[in-house]
Amino acid sequence: MKHGIKLFCLVILTAIFISACVSAPTEPTQTAVTNKDPNRKIKIGFAMDTLKEERWKRDHDLFEKRCQELGVECLITVADNKADKQANDVDNLLTQGVDVLVIAPHDATQAASMVQKAKAQNIPVISYDRLINSDSIDLYVSHQVPLIGKMQAEYALKNAPTGNYIMVYGASTDNNAVIMKKSQLDVLKSATDSGAIKIVADNFTTDWKPEEALKNVENALTQNKNKVVAVVASNDGTAGGAIQALGAQGLAGKVIVTGQDAELAALQRIAKGTQSMTVYKPIQPLAYGAVELAIKLAKGQPTDAKDKIKSDSMTKEIAAVLYEPIVVDKNNLMETVIKDGWATFDDVYKDVPAAQRPKQ
């Protein structure tokens, strides 16, 4: 009898074990699911930080357009410069079953936790334009950020080799701003060491806000009795704030001012002569490239990324695809942004008298 009970229990336990194995298989990765069903429509989630700047609207529209052209589903969220909202946005995208996640982070450090959530679900992650402080991202897609800072500082130093400098950095939470600061200061080091130039003010700018740049430059001008030869502003928005402060002192057009993004307002200021230069980063290759690379990651295909990048908080290099930026000033507006169709001739030269415009 006891032998019969033992045998019965053994049969029951075996059945339970087999049932458990059948009903709870190992969850396949998203890439495996996509590979098994070639007709499955890939779903890409894009967690953006902001649409306040003109360039980010272009990123949004071009990213969405490329997804439509390639027949993939695209879910885009915008965090309105709020880290907590972006975290919630990522949670929602993961809940909706995205196959790959693209993040343009508001806070490079906080975004690392978003990456971990995605990776826990075997979702590949692309860090877009701004580098996330995480060793777990699959790919970084951006322009050559250190080169942008280098271009800005070299332009300023070439055109204003002596005198007082104001440094207007971007947001301290944005890795790009930190990277650019380092490359700017590397270029200027020999001139500061020799005393040829003196950095009289340097500030990060919360959320890249032009109004904060305006305030910081106003204070620096007051403290230095307007004796300033250059403002190394890290993007066109902060350059606009700086130029507003310079204009109030009758210095607009007399002080070198750098920028980045080739926003229309900045191009108009360059045409007028109040802003010296901007760094043009063609957005279409960046946005289109990110979509195409996201599809490859979703399918488990190699990205063939040839570049590498590493932040100070990382323990290893990350695969990257980096596009080259272009310096734009008054001398090459026609051959760059206008020729590329980034902006029209009439829009760029709107505030320039017809007799002073270049020939088309």
HUNORMO-V237344 format. One record per backbone hydrogen bond with DSSP energy under -0.5 kcal/mol. NH is the residue of the N-H (numbers start at 1). CO is the residue of the C=O. E is the energy in kcal/mol with one decimal. If there is no record, write none. Layout:
NH|CO|E, NH|CO|E
//
This chain:
5|1|-2.2, 6|2|-2.5, 7|3|-2.1, 8|4|-2.2, 9|5|-2.6, 10|6|-2.3, 11|7|-2.1, 12|8|-2.3, 13|9|-2.7, 14|10|-2.2, 15|11|-2.1, 16|12|-2.4, 17|13|-2.4, 18|14|-2.4, 19|15|-2.5, 20|16|-2.5, 21|17|-2.0, 22|18|-1.9, 23|19|-2.8, 24|20|-1.5, 30|122|-0.6, 33|29|-2.0, 34|30|-2.4, 35|31|-2.3, 36|32|-1.9, 37|33|-1.4, 38|36|-0.5, 40|37|-1.8, 42|40|-0.5, 44|42|-0.5, 44|73|-2.9, 45|100|-2.4, 46|75|-3.1, 47|45|-0.5, 47|102|-3.1, 48|46|-0.9, 48|77|-2.8, 56|53|-0.6, 57|53|-1.1, 58|54|-1.4, 59|55|-2.0, 60|56|-2.3, 61|57|-2.4, 62|58|-2.8, 63|59|-2.5, 64|60|-2.3, 65|61|-2.3, 66|62|-2.4, 67|63|-2.0, 68|64|-2.0, 69|65|-2.3, 70|66|-2.0, 71|68|-0.8, 72|67|-2.5, 73|42|-2.8, 75|44|-2.9, 76|74|-0.5, 77|46|-2.4, 79|48|-1.8, 81|49|-2.4, 82|79|-0.7, 86|82|-2.0, 87|83|-2.1, 88|84|-2.0, 89|85|-2.6, 90|86|-2.4, 91|87|-2.0, 92|88|-2.3, 93|89|-2.3, 94|90|-2.5, 95|91|-2.1, 96|92|-1.6, 97|94|-1.5, 98|93|-1.3, 99|43|-3.2, 100|43|-1.1, 101|124|-2.7, 102|45|-3.4, 103|126|-2.8, 104|47|-2.5, 105|103|-0.7, 108|106|-0.5, 108|173|-2.8, 111|107|-2.3, 112|109|-1.4, 113|110|-1.5, 114|110|-0.6, 115|111|-1.8, 116|112|-1.9, 117|113|-1.7, 118|114|-1.9, 119|115|-2.8, 120|116|-2.0, 121|117|-0.6, 121|118|-1.2, 122|119|-1.8, 123|118|-2.6, 124|99|-0.7, 124|122|-0.6, 126|101|-2.7, 127|139|-2.9, 128|103|-3.1, 128|126|-0.7, 129|127|-0.5, 129|141|-3.5, 130|128|-3.4, 133|108|-2.1, 134|132|-2.2, 137|134|-0.7, 138|125|-2.0, 139|125|-1.3, 140|319|-1.8, 141|127|-2.6, 142|140|-0.5, 142|321|-2.1, 144|323|-2.0, 145|143|-1.8, 148|144|-1.5, 149|145|-1.8, 150|146|-2.0, 151|147|-2.8, 152|148|-2.2, 153|149|-2.2, 154|150|-2.7, 155|151|-2.2, 156|152|-2.2, 157|153|-2.7, 158|154|-2.3, 159|155|-1.8, 160|156|-2.1, 163|196|-2.2, 165|198|-3.1, 166|230|-2.3, 167|201|-3.1, 168|166|-0.6, 168|232|-2.6, 169|167|-0.7, 169|203|-2.4, 174|171|-1.6, 175|173|-0.6, 177|174|-0.7, 178|174|-1.5, 179|175|-2.8, 180|176|-2.9, 181|177|-2.2, 182|178|-2.0, 183|179|-2.1, 184|180|-2.8, 185|181|-2.6, 186|182|-2.1, 187|183|-1.7, 188|184|-1.9, 189|185|-1.1, 192|188|-2.4, 193|189|-3.1, 194|190|-1.8, 195|191|-0.7, 196|191|-1.3, 197|191|-1.6, 198|163|-2.1, 200|165|-2.3, 200|198|-0.9, 201|165|-1.0, 203|167|-1.8, 205|170|-2.4, 206|204|-0.5, 208|205|-2.4, 209|206|-2.1, 212|209|-0.5, 213|209|-1.8, 214|210|-2.7, 215|211|-1.8, 216|212|-2.4, 217|213|-2.5, 218|214|-2.5, 219|215|-2.2, 220|216|-2.0, 221|217|-2.6, 222|218|-2.2, 223|219|-2.5, 224|220|-1.3, 225|222|-1.1, 226|221|-2.9, 227|224|-2.2, 228|226|-1.7, 229|164|-2.7, 230|164|-1.3, 231|256|-3.4, 232|166|-2.6, 233|231|-1.4, 234|168|-2.0, 236|260|-2.3, 239|235|-1.9, 240|236|-2.2, 241|237|-1.7, 242|238|-2.4, 243|239|-2.7, 244|240|-1.8, 245|241|-1.8, 246|242|-2.5, 247|243|-2.9, 248|244|-1.5, 249|245|-0.6, 249|246|-1.2, 250|247|-1.5, 251|246|-2.9, 252|246|-0.5, 253|274|-0.7, 254|251|-2.3, 255|251|-0.8, 256|229|-2.2, 258|231|-1.9, 261|279|-2.9, 267|263|-2.5, 268|264|-2.5, 269|265|-1.8, 270|266|-2.5, 271|267|-2.3, 272|268|-1.9, 273|269|-2.0, 274|269|-2.0, 275|269|-1.0, 276|257|-1.5, 277|257|-1.5, 278|328|-2.3, 280|278|-0.7, 280|326|-3.4, 281|279|-0.5, 282|280|-0.6, 286|282|-0.7, 287|283|-3.1, 288|284|-2.8, 289|285|-2.1, 290|286|-2.2, 291|287|-1.9, 292|288|-2.5, 293|289|-2.6, 294|290|-2.2, 295|291|-2.1, 296|292|-1.6, 297|293|-2.3, 298|294|-2.4, 299|295|-1.7, 300|297|-1.1, 301|296|-3.1, 307|320|-1.7, 309|318|-1.8, 314|311|-1.6, 318|309|-3.2, 320|307|-2.2, 321|140|-2.7, 323|142|-2.5, 326|280|-2.2, 328|278|-2.8, 330|276|-0.5, 332|329|-1.3, 333|329|-0.5, 336|332|-1.0, 336|333|-0.5, 338|333|-1.9, 339|334|-0.9, 340|336|-2.5, 341|338|-1.0, 342|337|-1.8, 343|337|-1.5, 348|344|-2.4, 349|345|-2.5, 350|347|-1.0, 352|349|-1.8, 356|353|-1.7, 357|354|-1.2
//
